[in-house]
Amino acid sequence: MDREISLSVKRKRIRKKLLLSGIIGLSIMIFVITISQFMKDSISLRAVDIGEVDRGSIEITIAASGKWSPLMEE
């Protein structure tokens, strides 16, 4: 017949499971904190130049040479 498991063995198993789950939880927390530290912004605000923007038209001149012809003729 089967024997009943003693109370001390049951407690050891419970402690072992709690210790293992605690170690796993702590490892996950350390991993998340480490990853979040790497994902922070690495550029300081002082390194960014900020200026005012004026509204107006943009004019661009392109110098080229050659023959100009339309894409399609009717």
Phi and psi restraints in degrees (range 20) as a CNS / XPLOR table:
assign (resid 1 and name C) (resid 2 and name N)
       (resid 2 and name CA) (resid 2 and name C) 1.0 -80.1 20.0 2
assign (resid 2 and name N) (resid 2 and name CA)
       (resid 2 and name C) (resid 3 and name N) 1.0 148.0 20.0 2
assign (resid 2 and name C) (resid 3 and name N)
       (resid 3 and name CA) (resid 3 and name C) 1.0 -103.0 20.0 2
assign (resid 3 and name N) (resid 3 and name CA)
       (resid 3 and name C) (resid 4 and name N) 1.0 154.3 20.0 2
assign (resid 3 and name C) (resid 4 and name N)
       (resid 4 and name CA) (resid 4 and name C) 1.0 -75.8 20.0 2
assign (resid 4 and name N) (resid 4 and name CA)
       (resid 4 and name C) (resid 5 and name N) 1.0 139.8 20.0 2
assign (resid 4 and name C) (resid 5 and name N)
       (resid 5 and name CA) (resid 5 and name C) 1.0 -74.9 20.0 2
assign (resid 5 and name N) (resid 5 and name CA)
       (resid 5 and name C) (resid 6 and name N) 1.0 133.9 20.0 2
assign (resid 5 and name C) (resid 6 and name N)
       (resid 6 and name CA) (resid 6 and name C) 1.0 -68.4 20.0 2
assign (resid 6 and name N) (resid 6 and name CA)
       (resid 6 and name C) (resid 7 and name N) 1.0 158.0 20.0 2
assign (resid 6 and name C) (resid 7 and name N)
       (resid 7 and name CA) (resid 7 and name C) 1.0 -65.2 20.0 2
assign (resid 7 and name N) (resid 7 and name CA)
       (resid 7 and name C) (resid 8 and name N) 1.0 -35.7 20.0 2
assign (resid 7 and name C) (resid 8 and name N)
       (resid 8 and name CA) (resid 8 and name C) 1.0 -67.1 20.0 2
assign (resid 8 and name N) (resid 8 and name CA)
       (resid 8 and name C) (resid 9 and name N) 1.0 -37.0 20.0 2
assign (resid 8 and name C) (resid 9 and name N)
       (resid 9 and name CA) (resid 9 and name C) 1.0 -68.0 20.0 2
assign (resid 9 and name N) (resid 9 and name CA)
       (resid 9 and name C) (resid 10 and name N) 1.0 -40.3 20.0 2
assign (resid 9 and name C) (resid 10 and name N)
       (resid 10 and name CA) (resid 10 and name C) 1.0 -62.2 20.0 2
assign (resid 10 and name N) (resid 10 and name CA)
       (resid 10 and name C) (resid 11 and name N) 1.0 -42.9 20.0 2
assign (resid 10 and name C) (resid 11 and name N)
       (resid 11 and name CA) (resid 11 and name C) 1.0 -64.9 20.0 2
assign (resid 11 and name N) (resid 11 and name CA)
       (resid 11 and name C) (resid 12 and name N) 1.0 -39.3 20.0 2
assign (resid 11 and name C) (resid 12 and name N)
       (resid 12 and name CA) (resid 12 and name C) 1.0 -62.6 20.0 2
assign (resid 12 and name N) (resid 12 and name CA)
       (resid 12 and name C) (resid 13 and name N) 1.0 -41.4 20.0 2
assign (resid 12 and name C) (resid 13 and name N)
       (resid 13 and name CA) (resid 13 and name C) 1.0 -65.2 20.0 2
assign (resid 13 and name N) (resid 13 and name CA)
       (resid 13 and name C) (resid 14 and name N) 1.0 -41.2 20.0 2
assign (resid 13 and name C) (resid 14 and name N)
       (resid 14 and name CA) (resid 14 and name C) 1.0 -65.2 20.0 2
assign (resid 14 and name N) (resid 14 and name CA)
       (resid 14 and name C) (resid 15 and name N) 1.0 -44.3 20.0 2
assign (resid 14 and name C) (resid 15 and name N)
       (resid 15 and name CA) (resid 15 and name C) 1.0 -60.8 20.0 2
assign (resid 15 and name N) (resid 15 and name CA)
       (resid 15 and name C) (resid 16 and name N) 1.0 -41.5 20.0 2
assign (resid 15 and name C) (resid 16 and name N)
       (resid 16 and name CA) (resid 16 and name C) 1.0 -64.0 20.0 2
assign (resid 16 and name N) (resid 16 and name CA)
       (resid 16 and name C) (resid 17 and name N) 1.0 -42.2 20.0 2
assign (resid 16 and name C) (resid 17 and name N)
       (resid 17 and name CA) (resid 17 and name C) 1.0 -66.1 20.0 2
assign (resid 17 and name N) (resid 17 and name CA)
       (resid 17 and name C) (resid 18 and name N) 1.0 -42.2 20.0 2
assign (resid 17 and name C) (resid 18 and name N)
       (resid 18 and name CA) (resid 18 and name C) 1.0 -64.7 20.0 2
assign (resid 18 and name N) (resid 18 and name CA)
       (resid 18 and name C) (resid 19 and name N) 1.0 -42.0 20.0 2
assign (resid 18 and name C) (resid 19 and name N)
       (resid 19 and name CA) (resid 19 and name C) 1.0 -63.7 20.0 2
assign (resid 19 and name N) (resid 19 and name CA)
       (resid 19 and name C) (resid 20 and name N) 1.0 -43.1 20.0 2
assign (resid 19 and name C) (resid 20 and name N)
       (resid 20 and name CA) (resid 20 and name C) 1.0 -64.6 20.0 2
assign (resid 20 and name N) (resid 20 and name CA)
       (resid 20 and name C) (resid 21 and name N) 1.0 -45.0 20.0 2
assign (resid 20 and name C) (resid 21 and name N)
       (resid 21 and name CA) (resid 21 and name C) 1.0 -67.5 20.0 2
assign (resid 21 and name N) (resid 21 and name CA)
       (resid 21 and name C) (resid 22 and name N) 1.0 -34.1 20.0 2
assign (resid 21 and name C) (resid 22 and name N)
       (resid 22 and name CA) (resid 22 and name C) 1.0 -65.3 20.0 2
assign (resid 22 and name N) (resid 22 and name CA)
       (resid 22 and name C) (resid 23 and name N) 1.0 -42.6 20.0 2
assign (resid 22 and name C) (resid 23 and name N)
       (resid 23 and name CA) (resid 23 and name C) 1.0 -64.4 20.0 2
assign (resid 23 and name N) (resid 23 and name CA)
       (resid 23 and name C) (resid 24 and name N) 1.0 -41.7 20.0 2
assign (resid 23 and name C) (resid 24 and name N)
       (resid 24 and name CA) (resid 24 and name C) 1.0 -65.2 20.0 2
assign (resid 24 and name N) (resid 24 and name CA)
       (resid 24 and name C) (resid 25 and name N) 1.0 -44.0 20.0 2
assign (resid 24 and name C) (resid 25 and name N)
       (resid 25 and name CA) (resid 25 and name C) 1.0 -62.2 20.0 2
assign (resid 25 and name N) (resid 25 and name CA)
       (resid 25 and name C) (resid 26 and name N) 1.0 -43.3 20.0 2
assign (resid 25 and name C) (resid 26 and name N)
       (resid 26 and name CA) (resid 26 and name C) 1.0 -63.6 20.0 2
assign (resid 26 and name N) (resid 26 and name CA)
       (resid 26 and name C) (resid 27 and name N) 1.0 -40.7 20.0 2
assign (resid 26 and name C) (resid 27 and name N)
       (resid 27 and name CA) (resid 27 and name C) 1.0 -63.1 20.0 2
assign (resid 27 and name N) (resid 27 and name CA)
       (resid 27 and name C) (resid 28 and name N) 1.0 -41.4 20.0 2
assign (resid 27 and name C) (resid 28 and name N)
       (resid 28 and name CA) (resid 28 and name C) 1.0 -64.9 20.0 2
assign (resid 28 and name N) (resid 28 and name CA)
       (resid 28 and name C) (resid 29 and name N) 1.0 -41.9 20.0 2
assign (resid 28 and name C) (resid 29 and name N)
       (resid 29 and name CA) (resid 29 and name C) 1.0 -63.0 20.0 2
assign (resid 29 and name N) (resid 29 and name CA)
       (resid 29 and name C) (resid 30 and name N) 1.0 -43.4 20.0 2
assign (resid 29 and name C) (resid 30 and name N)
       (resid 30 and name CA) (resid 30 and name C) 1.0 -63.3 20.0 2
assign (resid 30 and name N) (resid 30 and name CA)
       (resid 30 and name C) (resid 31 and name N) 1.0 -40.8 20.0 2
assign (resid 30 and name C) (resid 31 and name N)
       (resid 31 and name CA) (resid 31 and name C) 1.0 -62.7 20.0 2
assign (resid 31 and name N) (resid 31 and name CA)
       (resid 31 and name C) (resid 32 and name N) 1.0 -46.1 20.0 2
assign (resid 31 and name C) (resid 32 and name N)
       (resid 32 and name CA) (resid 32 and name C) 1.0 -64.4 20.0 2
assign (resid 32 and name N) (resid 32 and name CA)
       (resid 32 and name C) (resid 33 and name N) 1.0 -42.8 20.0 2
assign (resid 32 and name C) (resid 33 and name N)
       (resid 33 and name CA) (resid 33 and name C) 1.0 -64.1 20.0 2
assign (resid 33 and name N) (resid 33 and name CA)
       (resid 33 and name C) (resid 34 and name N) 1.0 -41.7 20.0 2
assign (resid 33 and name C) (resid 34 and name N)
       (resid 34 and name CA) (resid 34 and name C) 1.0 -63.6 20.0 2
assign (resid 34 and name N) (resid 34 and name CA)
       (resid 34 and name C) (resid 35 and name N) 1.0 -45.1 20.0 2
assign (resid 34 and name C) (resid 35 and name N)
       (resid 35 and name CA) (resid 35 and name C) 1.0 -63.9 20.0 2
assign (resid 35 and name N) (resid 35 and name CA)
       (resid 35 and name C) (resid 36 and name N) 1.0 -41.1 20.0 2
assign (resid 35 and name C) (resid 36 and name N)
       (resid 36 and name CA) (resid 36 and name C) 1.0 -65.8 20.0 2
assign (resid 36 and name N) (resid 36 and name CA)
       (resid 36 and name C) (resid 37 and name N) 1.0 -31.4 20.0 2
assign (resid 36 and name C) (resid 37 and name N)
       (resid 37 and name CA) (resid 37 and name C) 1.0 -68.0 20.0 2
assign (resid 37 and name N) (resid 37 and name CA)
       (resid 37 and name C) (resid 38 and name N) 1.0 -35.9 20.0 2
assign (resid 37 and name C) (resid 38 and name N)
       (resid 38 and name CA) (resid 38 and name C) 1.0 -73.4 20.0 2
assign (resid 38 and name N) (resid 38 and name CA)
       (resid 38 and name C) (resid 39 and name N) 1.0 -25.5 20.0 2
assign (resid 38 and name C) (resid 39 and name N)
       (resid 39 and name CA) (resid 39 and name C) 1.0 -90.4 20.0 2
assign (resid 39 and name N) (resid 39 and name CA)
       (resid 39 and name C) (resid 40 and name N) 1.0 0.9 20.0 2
assign (resid 39 and name C) (resid 40 and name N)
       (resid 40 and name CA) (resid 40 and name C) 1.0 -70.6 20.0 2
assign (resid 40 and name N) (resid 40 and name CA)
       (resid 40 and name C) (resid 41 and name N) 1.0 158.6 20.0 2
assign (resid 40 and name C) (resid 41 and name N)
       (resid 41 and name CA) (resid 41 and name C) 1.0 -65.0 20.0 2
assign (resid 41 and name N) (resid 41 and name CA)
       (resid 41 and name C) (resid 42 and name N) 1.0 134.9 20.0 2
assign (resid 41 and name C) (resid 42 and name N)
       (resid 42 and name CA) (resid 42 and name C) 1.0 -105.3 20.0 2
assign (resid 42 and name N) (resid 42 and name CA)
       (resid 42 and name C) (resid 43 and name N) 1.0 -1.1 20.0 2
assign (resid 42 and name C) (resid 43 and name N)
       (resid 43 and name CA) (resid 43 and name C) 1.0 -102.2 20.0 2
assign (resid 43 and name N) (resid 43 and name CA)
       (resid 43 and name C) (resid 44 and name N) 1.0 128.7 20.0 2
assign (resid 43 and name C) (resid 44 and name N)
       (resid 44 and name CA) (resid 44 and name C) 1.0 -79.0 20.0 2
assign (resid 44 and name N) (resid 44 and name CA)
       (resid 44 and name C) (resid 45 and name N) 1.0 156.5 20.0 2
assign (resid 44 and name C) (resid 45 and name N)
       (resid 45 and name CA) (resid 45 and name C) 1.0 -67.3 20.0 2
assign (resid 45 and name N) (resid 45 and name CA)
       (resid 45 and name C) (resid 46 and name N) 1.0 -27.2 20.0 2
assign (resid 45 and name C) (resid 46 and name N)
       (resid 46 and name CA) (resid 46 and name C) 1.0 -68.8 20.0 2
assign (resid 46 and name N) (resid 46 and name CA)
       (resid 46 and name C) (resid 47 and name N) 1.0 -24.1 20.0 2
assign (resid 46 and name C) (resid 47 and name N)
       (resid 47 and name CA) (resid 47 and name C) 1.0 -81.1 20.0 2
assign (resid 47 and name N) (resid 47 and name CA)
       (resid 47 and name C) (resid 48 and name N) 1.0 -8.1 20.0 2
assign (resid 47 and name C) (resid 48 and name N)
       (resid 48 and name CA) (resid 48 and name C) 1.0 -98.7 20.0 2
assign (resid 48 and name N) (resid 48 and name CA)
       (resid 48 and name C) (resid 49 and name N) 1.0 128.9 20.0 2
assign (resid 48 and name C) (resid 49 and name N)
       (resid 49 and name CA) (resid 49 and name C) 1.0 -88.0 20.0 2
assign (resid 49 and name N) (resid 49 and name CA)
       (resid 49 and name C) (resid 50 and name N) 1.0 129.5 20.0 2
assign (resid 49 and name C) (resid 50 and name N)
       (resid 50 and name CA) (resid 50 and name C) 1.0 -120.6 20.0 2
assign (resid 50 and name N) (resid 50 and name CA)
       (resid 50 and name C) (resid 51 and name N) 1.0 133.7 20.0 2
assign (resid 50 and name C) (resid 51 and name N)
       (resid 51 and name CA) (resid 51 and name C) 1.0 -142.6 20.0 2
assign (resid 51 and name N) (resid 51 and name CA)
       (resid 51 and name C) (resid 52 and name N) 1.0 173.5 20.0 2
assign (resid 51 and name C) (resid 52 and name N)
       (resid 52 and name CA) (resid 52 and name C) 1.0 -86.8 20.0 2
assign (resid 52 and name N) (resid 52 and name CA)
       (resid 52 and name C) (resid 53 and name N) 1.0 151.0 20.0 2
assign (resid 52 and name C) (resid 53 and name N)
       (resid 53 and name CA) (resid 53 and name C) 1.0 -113.0 20.0 2
assign (resid 53 and name N) (resid 53 and name CA)
       (resid 53 and name C) (resid 54 and name N) 1.0 130.9 20.0 2
assign (resid 53 and name C) (resid 54 and name N)
       (resid 54 and name CA) (resid 54 and name C) 1.0 -102.9 20.0 2
assign (resid 54 and name N) (resid 54 and name CA)
       (resid 54 and name C) (resid 55 and name N) 1.0 141.0 20.0 2
assign (resid 54 and name C) (resid 55 and name N)
       (resid 55 and name CA) (resid 55 and name C) 1.0 -87.3 20.0 2
assign (resid 55 and name N) (resid 55 and name CA)
       (resid 55 and name C) (resid 56 and name N) 1.0 142.4 20.0 2
assign (resid 55 and name C) (resid 56 and name N)
       (resid 56 and name CA) (resid 56 and name C) 1.0 174.1 20.0 2
assign (resid 56 and name N) (resid 56 and name CA)
       (resid 56 and name C) (resid 57 and name N) 1.0 174.5 20.0 2
assign (resid 56 and name C) (resid 57 and name N)
       (resid 57 and name CA) (resid 57 and name C) 1.0 -83.3 20.0 2
assign (resid 57 and name N) (resid 57 and name CA)
       (resid 57 and name C) (resid 58 and name N) 1.0 153.1 20.0 2
assign (resid 57 and name C) (resid 58 and name N)
       (resid 58 and name CA) (resid 58 and name C) 1.0 -107.9 20.0 2
assign (resid 58 and name N) (resid 58 and name CA)
       (resid 58 and name C) (resid 59 and name N) 1.0 123.7 20.0 2
assign (resid 58 and name C) (resid 59 and name N)
       (resid 59 and name CA) (resid 59 and name C) 1.0 -115.5 20.0 2
assign (resid 59 and name N) (resid 59 and name CA)
       (resid 59 and name C) (resid 60 and name N) 1.0 128.5 20.0 2
assign (resid 59 and name C) (resid 60 and name N)
       (resid 60 and name CA) (resid 60 and name C) 1.0 -126.4 20.0 2
assign (resid 60 and name N) (resid 60 and name CA)
       (resid 60 and name C) (resid 61 and name N) 1.0 132.1 20.0 2
assign (resid 60 and name C) (resid 61 and name N)
       (resid 61 and name CA) (resid 61 and name C) 1.0 -113.4 20.0 2
assign (resid 61 and name N) (resid 61 and name CA)
       (resid 61 and name C) (resid 62 and name N) 1.0 130.0 20.0 2
assign (resid 61 and name C) (resid 62 and name N)
       (resid 62 and name CA) (resid 62 and name C) 1.0 -116.6 20.0 2
assign (resid 62 and name N) (resid 62 and name CA)
       (resid 62 and name C) (resid 63 and name N) 1.0 127.0 20.0 2
assign (resid 62 and name C) (resid 63 and name N)
       (resid 63 and name CA) (resid 63 and name C) 1.0 -95.6 20.0 2
assign (resid 63 and name N) (resid 63 and name CA)
       (resid 63 and name C) (resid 64 and name N) 1.0 126.5 20.0 2
assign (resid 63 and name C) (resid 64 and name N)
       (resid 64 and name CA) (resid 64 and name C) 1.0 -151.3 20.0 2
assign (resid 64 and name N) (resid 64 and name CA)
       (resid 64 and name C) (resid 65 and name N) 1.0 164.2 20.0 2
assign (resid 64 and name C) (resid 65 and name N)
       (resid 65 and name CA) (resid 65 and name C) 1.0 -137.6 20.0 2
assign (resid 65 and name N) (resid 65 and name CA)
       (resid 65 and name C) (resid 66 and name N) 1.0 151.1 20.0 2
assign (resid 65 and name C) (resid 66 and name N)
       (resid 66 and name CA) (resid 66 and name C) 1.0 142.6 20.0 2
assign (resid 66 and name N) (resid 66 and name CA)
       (resid 66 and name C) (resid 67 and name N) 1.0 -169.9 20.0 2
assign (resid 66 and name C) (resid 67 and name N)
       (resid 67 and name CA) (resid 67 and name C) 1.0 -102.1 20.0 2
assign (resid 67 and name N) (resid 67 and name CA)
       (resid 67 and name C) (resid 68 and name N) 1.0 133.3 20.0 2
assign (resid 67 and name C) (resid 68 and name N)
       (resid 68 and name CA) (resid 68 and name C) 1.0 -106.1 20.0 2
assign (resid 68 and name N) (resid 68 and name CA)
       (resid 68 and name C) (resid 69 and name N) 1.0 129.8 20.0 2
assign (resid 68 and name C) (resid 69 and name N)
       (resid 69 and name CA) (resid 69 and name C) 1.0 -142.4 20.0 2
assign (resid 69 and name N) (resid 69 and name CA)
       (resid 69 and name C) (resid 70 and name N) 1.0 150.2 20.0 2
assign (resid 69 and name C) (resid 70 and name N)
       (resid 70 and name CA) (resid 70 and name C) 1.0 -68.9 20.0 2
assign (resid 70 and name N) (resid 70 and name CA)
       (resid 70 and name C) (resid 71 and name N) 1.0 157.8 20.0 2
assign (resid 70 and name C) (resid 71 and name N)
       (resid 71 and name CA) (resid 71 and name C) 1.0 -71.8 20.0 2
assign (resid 71 and name N) (resid 71 and name CA)
       (resid 71 and name C) (resid 72 and name N) 1.0 -41.7 20.0 2
assign (resid 71 and name C) (resid 72 and name N)
       (resid 72 and name CA) (resid 72 and name C) 1.0 -130.8 20.0 2
assign (resid 72 and name N) (resid 72 and name CA)
       (resid 72 and name C) (resid 73 and name N) 1.0 145.7 20.0 2
assign (resid 72 and name C) (resid 73 and name N)
       (resid 73 and name CA) (resid 73 and name C) 1.0 -120.4 20.0 2
assign (resid 73 and name N) (resid 73 and name CA)
       (resid 73 and name C) (resid 74 and name N) 1.0 144.5 20.0 2
